[in-house]
Amino acid sequence: MAAFKENSIDAGKVLHYQELYPYLQERYPKYKDVQKEAEHHLAKLAWVTPAPDGLMLTQVGYNNLDQNK
């Protein structure tokens, strides 16, 4: 979720994989499938919805970011 916050992504907007993957690799280099795991975890919480070119932040996810400022 920090990647969404750092990139100032609003609800309904997409964080593109080309921006997300380097962010995850830098912070979690030990995880082989970090992008897949992050996507699965955040989608399970209803914070994101997979999009063709990235992850779309849902209103639920946006509200979570807003509460944790």
N, C-alpha and C positions, 0 to 999 in steps of 0.2 A: 504494500500500500504506500510505502514511502516513495516509490517511483512515481506513483500518481501524484502525490503531494509535491514532490520535487519538480515535476513537469507541469504543475498547475492544470491538471486535467479535471474538467467539470463533469457532472453527471451526464451520461449520454454521449460523451466523447470517447474516442479510442486512443489508447496508448499503443503506438505501433511497436511490433516486435523488434524492429531495428533499433528502437530506443530502449526497450525493456531488456533485451537479452544482454547487452553489455553491462547494464546496471546490475543485473542478477549475477553475472559471472564475476564481476568485481567484488561483490559483497559475499558471495557464496561459492567460491572456487572449488570447494571439495565435492559439491553435489553434481553428479553426472547429468541428470535430467532436471535441473533446477527450474527451467522455464515450464516444463510440463507439470512438475509438482506444484509450483506456485499457481499456475492456471487452475489446476484441479482443486486445490485448497480454497482459493478465493471464489471460484464458481460455486463450490459447495456451500459457502457462507452467503451466497447471493450478492457478493460485493462486485463481481464482474460477470460479464457475459462474453464468451468467445466471439470474436469478429473475424472476418477473413484475413485481415491484416494486423490484428493485435487483440487487445482486450478492452472491451467497453466498460467503463465505470458505471455501475447502476446507481440509482438514487439511494439505495440502502448503503452501498459502499461510500458514496459521497457523504451521506449523513455520518457514517462512521469516521471518516476523515475530519469532518467538521467538528465532531465531538472531541476528538483527540488532538486538537491543536496545541 
